[in-house]
Amino acid sequence: MYLLTWLWFVLLVTVGVRPRRDFAGLEERRKRAGKLFAKGVAQADIANELGVSRQSVSRWYSDWRSSGTRGLRAAGRAGRLPKLDAKQLRQVVRELEKGARAHGYATDLWTLARVGEVIEATTGVSYHPGHVWRVLRQMGWSRQRPARRALEGDDEAIARWRAEEWPRVKKTPAGGGRGSASRTSRASASSPR
């Protein structure tokens, strides 16, 4: 295992694999290419020196010729922009904190479908119920299951019953010693089948 880890490390160092999403490093590499373009270095030599494909250098050269060094700057964040901005998320939090009953539901239990409906009513942005949990997690909310308690429960009567009646009706093993099940299971576990 140690040898495999060492080989992996050597491969990474030798090949020069960069971490994903290192935008500053990628921009710096493009700027180095821009300086080499200005010196008149051939694109193939730049590709070899920077360890990138010739297609990338060709694309960078096109950007450099049309916009100069500005054309080689980072484009910004990668991936799709979020549907809800910070202000909209705060609005959704305020609405959810009012409770489900305030939004016309029969119980105060929030479900993903209900939260999705509130998000759409508040912001105009609709989410599939299966993706609402991502928005909830982004807002710092966690999934919680409600405690199952009877609304009619009388805590004092329950405590009294546990103290007085439960010891009387609770089953105990006969003889107070170890039951036969433990001897049987121990014997059957060691015997061949």
C-alpha positions, 0 to 999 in steps of 0.5 A: 500500500505504501508503494502504491501511495508513493507511486501515485505521489511521484506520478502527480509530481512528475505530470504536474497535475494541478488541483481542480478549480485553481482559478488564480493558477489558471489565470497566471498560466494564461498571463505567462502565455501572453508574455510569451506571445508578446516575445514572439515565441511559437505556440507549440513551444508555449504549449510545451513550456506550460504543459497544455494542449496546442488547442488551448494555446491557440484559443488563448492567442486568439483572445490575446490578439483581440483583447490583449492581456485583458482577454486572458483574465479569469472568467469568474466562477464556474458552473450555473449561477444559483436561482436564489440570491442572498436577499431572496433566501432571507425572505424564504427564511422569514416565511418559513419561520412563520410556520406552515399554519401561517401559510394555510397548511393544516399542520405545522409540519414542513415537507419538501413539497410545502417548502417548495410551494412557499419558495415559489410563492415568495420568490417566483422561483420553482424547485422540484421537491427533490431539490428543495433540501439543497436550498434548505441546507444552504440556508442552514436548516436541517432535516428533523423528524417531529416527535410523536406525542399524543396531543391528549397525553397527560404527563402526570398520569403517565408518570404515576402509571410508570411508577405504580402499575408498570412494576406490577405488570412487568414480566420477569424471568422465572426463578430470577436466574439466567433463563434457559434461552441463554444456555440453549443459544450458547450450546447451539452456537458451539455445536456443529450444524 
